[in-house]
């Protein structure tokens, strides 16, 4: 067997393999016997028709086709070994040439390769964050909110009320985003790829272009309940939304606009314009309990005696959350810098997989907001190809991060022991109290354990990169600080820090791709894609177990 290897773009390779004639003939003889055993050939019992009869009845091309079911698999595996190529997925059989001997042409996606370069020289300044008194006061207010006495109110809405609204709205992006989109082959703006807003149908009167900016997307189209607050930072919809609702009575409707300057402190809404049509459906008053020692006992089920102790415990929990958030953002910055110094090669096949994963996530997010991916495509006038192109670069960015972290795990010799895994499972299941045993049983499933292991390795890779970026020069291998993932301690009260309605789609760093886990199919698998000529030649001629041979008679003896 002779193999010629041509390395192509996008980290793929073309293998052209010339197969020895004796080997081909042997494979065709075996294939003819298999055909004879499952086809009815007049004049012969099954399995007894000779080779020349099978070739005459079904054609040499079909016998070769049957032979390749086994031979092609063997040739493909041997060609990969000879070319020293580690495949990412199942290869494709691009061409079959049987004019002069047998020549097979395979195209295979190669396993991703990562060279981290000078990653241990990466340095990023780190600034710790401290919880302020305002943060603690905000948490106290949340405690009060949860225990407010709520009653129907027949008056107009005022600050502090809980209201039910029917909301229809759109978001118009700044012209700078539109210009960037045109520079990127008219890819759509970032908010489409990360629906950190509730999605919904845009009102019919809103056009795709807006006088205040560029592209317009649906934002909210659903019934919501929210608390009207004076603090814009606490506004659950958008800063300034509550002020627009104050004074409305049940049944009244209002159209208004919220526009944010380009230098707004929240860059997710900076420069954006939101148009709302809101109908107030219900007003309910809220009476908050007083902040007293008795209140502290009520909040903690008598675990904390005084309001001062409640504030101290709350500050401690807030600091833990704040530190995790700051370190997460820091780890993201470090990872981005490491990606910049790394050399990363990957096939298009893995990019496609990431795109599909991200679109599946988008679909789930849209469905939670009353839309589907199909609805979104209609609203945006996009087809599958346009949506695929739009998500290509975000998928590539996410893929690079995952590949780099996988290589960090290898280079830094990070690993997860059985004890680490068991400890993590115990900590996770313990959060469910009386149901801990039930959830532990679920966590012990093989696939779930593997996911937990990957999460542990991902977190350890991020911690190691943070150590490197701070200039700590850590030794290779895991250290004591990497024992387990941080499982949030039992708080005085769940959801102490409210989740933002602008939560990002990606939800943190991508899970690592380890060198030993990138292969989605064994290299010995027979290529599934056949040439067009081969497919047309085969057509519907493949015999089933009881298919009759062609009608022409052939005499012979059994």
ChimeraX attribute file (.defattr): number of C-alpha atoms within 10 A of each C-alpha:
attribute: neighborCount
match mode: 1-to-1
recipient: residues
	/A:1	13
	/A:2	11
	/A:3	19
	/A:4	13
	/A:5	19
	/A:6	13
	/A:7	13
	/A:8	12
	/A:9	10
	/A:10	13
	/A:11	18
	/A:12	24
	/A:13	21
	/A:14	19
	/A:15	23
	/A:16	20
	/A:17	21
	/A:18	19
	/A:19	17
	/A:20	13
	/A:21	13
	/A:22	10
	/A:23	13
	/A:24	17
	/A:25	14
	/A:26	13
	/A:27	20
	/A:28	23
	/A:29	20
	/A:30	17
	/A:31	24
	/A:32	26
	/A:33	18
	/A:34	16
	/A:35	27
	/A:36	24
	/A:37	17
	/A:38	16
	/A:39	21
	/A:40	21
	/A:41	25
	/A:42	17
	/A:43	14
	/A:44	17
	/A:45	14
	/A:46	19
	/A:47	17
	/A:48	14
	/A:49	23
	/A:50	16
	/A:51	17
	/A:52	12
	/A:53	17
	/A:54	22
	/A:55	18
	/A:56	12
	/A:57	17
	/A:58	17
	/A:59	12
	/A:60	15
	/A:61	14
	/A:62	23
	/A:63	25
	/A:64	21
	/A:65	20
	/A:66	21
	/A:67	22
	/A:68	19
	/A:69	14
	/A:70	14
	/A:71	20
	/A:72	21
	/A:73	16
	/A:74	14
	/A:75	21
	/A:76	25
	/A:77	16
	/A:78	17
	/A:79	21
	/A:80	19
	/A:81	12
	/A:82	14
	/A:83	14
	/A:84	10
	/A:85	19
	/A:86	16
	/A:87	23
	/A:88	24
	/A:89	21
	/A:90	20
	/A:91	24
	/A:92	19
	/A:93	21
	/A:94	19
	/A:95	18
	/A:96	18
	/A:97	11
	/A:98	12
	/A:99	7
	/A:100	8
	/A:101	13
	/A:102	16
	/A:103	18
	/A:104	20
	/A:105	20
	/A:106	24
	/A:107	22
	/A:108	28
	/A:109	24
	/A:110	23
	/A:111	22
	/A:112	21
	/A:113	16
	/A:114	20
	/A:115	15
	/A:116	19
	/A:117	13
	/A:118	10
	/A:119	20
	/A:120	15
	/A:121	12
	/A:122	17
	/A:123	17
	/A:124	15
	/A:125	10
	/A:126	13
	/A:127	9
	/A:128	9
	/A:129	12
	/A:130	13
	/A:131	16
	/A:132	12
	/A:133	11
	/A:134	9
	/A:135	16
	/A:136	21
	/A:137	14
	/A:138	15
	/A:139	20
	/A:140	18
	/A:141	14
	/A:142	17
	/A:143	22
	/A:144	18
	/A:145	17
	/A:146	12
	/A:147	15
	/A:148	15
	/A:149	13
	/A:150	15
	/A:151	13
	/A:152	13
	/A:153	17
	/A:154	12
	/A:155	13
	/A:156	17
	/A:157	23
	/A:158	22
	/A:159	17
	/A:160	19
	/A:161	23
	/A:162	22
	/A:163	23
	/A:164	18
	/A:165	21
	/A:166	17
	/A:167	20
	/A:168	22
	/A:169	25
	/A:170	24
	/A:171	26
	/A:172	24
	/A:173	25
	/A:174	22
	/A:175	16
	/A:176	12
	/A:177	18
	/A:178	18
	/A:179	14
	/A:180	14
	/A:181	17
	/A:182	12
	/A:183	10
	/A:184	13
	/A:185	10
	/A:186	14
	/A:187	21
	/A:188	22
	/A:189	22
	/A:190	16
	/A:191	17
	/A:192	19
	/A:193	19
	/A:194	19
	/A:195	20
	/A:196	19
	/A:197	24
	/A:198	21
	/A:199	27
	/A:200	25
	/A:201	20
	/A:202	22
	/A:203	15
	/A:204	6
	/A:205	6
	/A:206	14
	/A:207	12
	/A:208	15
	/A:209	13
	/A:210	16
	/A:211	8
	/A:212	14
	/A:213	17
	/A:214	21
	/A:215	21
	/A:216	23
	/A:217	26
	/A:218	25
	/A:219	25
	/A:220	25
	/A:221	23
	/A:222	16
	/A:223	14
	/A:224	13
	/A:225	15
	/A:226	15
	/A:227	21
	/A:228	25
	/A:229	21
	/A:230	16
	/A:231	12
	/A:232	15
	/A:233	10
	/A:234	17
	/A:235	19
	/A:236	20
	/A:237	20
	/A:238	16
	/A:239	18
	/A:240	20
	/A:241	19
	/A:242	25
	/A:243	16
	/A:244	15
	/A:245	22
	/A:246	16
	/A:247	12
	/A:248	18
	/A:249	19
	/A:250	18
	/A:251	10
	/A:252	12
	/A:253	16
	/A:254	13
	/A:255	13
	/A:256	13
	/A:257	15
	/A:258	15
	/A:259	17
	/A:260	18
	/A:261	13
	/A:262	13
	/A:263	10
	/A:264	12
	/A:265	10
	/A:266	10
	/A:267	12
	/A:268	14
	/A:269	23
	/A:270	16
	/A:271	21
	/A:272	22
	/A:273	22
	/A:274	21
	/A:275	21
	/A:276	22
	/A:277	17
	/A:278	20
	/A:279	21
	/A:280	21
	/A:281	18
	/A:282	19
	/A:283	24
	/A:284	20
	/A:285	21
	/A:286	19
	/A:287	14
	/A:288	16
	/A:289	15
	/A:290	10
	/A:291	13
	/A:292	12
	/A:293	16
	/A:294	14
	/A:295	21
	/A:296	23
	/A:297	16
	/A:298	14
	/A:299	18
	/A:300	14
	/A:301	11
	/A:302	12
	/A:303	12
	/A:304	19
	/A:305	16
	/A:306	15
	/A:307	17
	/A:308	13
	/A:309	13
	/A:310	22
	/A:311	17
	/A:312	12
	/A:313	16
	/A:314	21
	/A:315	20
	/A:316	15
	/A:317	21
	/A:318	21
	/A:319	18
	/A:320	15
	/A:321	16
	/A:322	17
	/A:323	16
	/A:324	13
	/A:325	13
	/A:326	15
	/A:327	19
	/A:328	18
	/A:329	14
	/A:330	21
	/A:331	25
	/A:332	18
	/A:333	16
	/A:334	24
	/A:335	24
	/A:336	15
	/A:337	16
	/A:338	25
	/A:339	23
	/A:340	14
	/A:341	15
	/A:342	16
	/A:343	14
	/A:344	17
	/A:345	17
	/A:346	22
	/A:347	21
	/A:348	15
	/A:349	16
	/A:350	20
	/A:351	21
	/A:352	16
	/A:353	13
	/A:354	19
	/A:355	23
	/A:356	16
	/A:357	13
	/A:358	22
	/A:359	18
	/A:360	13
	/A:361	18
	/A:362	21
	/A:363	19
	/A:364	14
	/A:365	21
	/A:366	21
	/A:367	15
	/A:368	12
	/A:369	18
	/A:370	15
	/A:371	18
	/A:372	18
	/A:373	17
	/A:374	14
	/A:375	16
	/A:376	20
	/A:377	14
	/A:378	11
	/A:379	15
	/A:380	17
	/A:381	10
	/A:382	15
	/A:383	11
	/A:384	10
	/A:385	8
	/A:386	15
	/A:387	19
	/A:388	17
	/A:389	16
	/A:390	23
	/A:391	22
	/A:392	18
	/A:393	15
	/A:394	19
	/A:395	21
	/A:396	18
	/A:397	15
	/A:398	18
	/A:399	23
	/A:400	27
	/A:401	22
	/A:402	21
	/A:403	24
	/A:404	26
	/A:405	31
	/A:406	25
	/A:407	21
	/A:408	26
	/A:409	24
	/A:410	15
	/A:411	12
	/A:412	17
	/A:413	13
	/A:414	21
	/A:415	18
	/A:416	17
	/A:417	11
	/A:418	10
	/A:419	11
	/A:420	17
	/A:421	20
	/A:422	16
	/A:423	15
	/A:424	22
	/A:425	22
	/A:426	16
	/A:427	19
	/A:428	18
	/A:429	20
	/A:430	16
	/A:431	15
	/A:432	13
	/A:433	9
	/A:434	10
	/A:435	11
	/A:436	16
	/A:437	14
	/A:438	11
	/A:439	18
	/A:440	17
	/A:441	11
	/A:442	15
	/A:443	21
	/A:444	15
	/A:445	11
	/A:446	10
	/A:447	11
	/A:448	13
	/A:449	17
	/A:450	14
	/A:451	14
	/A:452	19
	/A:453	21
	/A:454	19
	/A:455	17
	/A:456	25
	/A:457	26
	/A:458	25
	/A:459	22
	/A:460	27
	/A:461	28
	/A:462	23
	/A:463	18
	/A:464	28
	/A:465	26
	/A:466	24
	/A:467	17
	/A:468	20
	/A:469	25
	/A:470	15
	/A:471	15
	/A:472	10
	/A:473	12
	/A:474	14
	/A:475	11
	/A:476	12
	/A:477	15
	/A:478	20
	/A:479	12
	/A:480	6
	/A:481	10
	/A:482	20
	/A:483	17
	/A:484	21
	/A:485	20
	/A:486	13
	/A:487	11
	/A:488	12
	/A:489	10
	/A:490	9
	/A:491	14
	/A:492	18
	/A:493	13
	/A:494	9
	/A:495	11
	/A:496	17
	/A:497	15
	/A:498	11
	/A:499	9
	/A:500	13
	/A:501	13
	/A:502	16
	/A:503	13
	/A:504	15
	/A:505	16
	/A:506	16
	/A:507	8
	/A:508	11
	/A:509	18
	/A:510	17
	/A:511	20
	/A:512	25
	/A:513	21
	/A:514	20
	/A:515	16
	/A:516	8
	/A:517	10
	/A:518	16
	/A:519	17
	/A:520	12
	/A:521	12
	/A:522	13
	/A:523	22
	/A:524	17
	/A:525	15
	/A:526	21
	/A:527	20
	/A:528	9
	/A:529	16
	/A:530	15
	/A:531	14
	/A:532	11
	/A:533	11
	/A:534	16
	/A:535	12
	/A:536	10
	/A:537	13
	/A:538	14
	/A:539	10
	/A:540	8
	/A:541	12
	/A:542	15
	/A:543	15
	/A:544	11
	/A:545	13
	/A:546	12
	/A:547	13
	/A:548	13
	/A:549	17
	/A:550	14
	/A:551	9
	/A:552	7
	/A:553	11
	/A:554	14
	/A:555	8
	/A:556	11
	/A:557	10
	/A:558	10
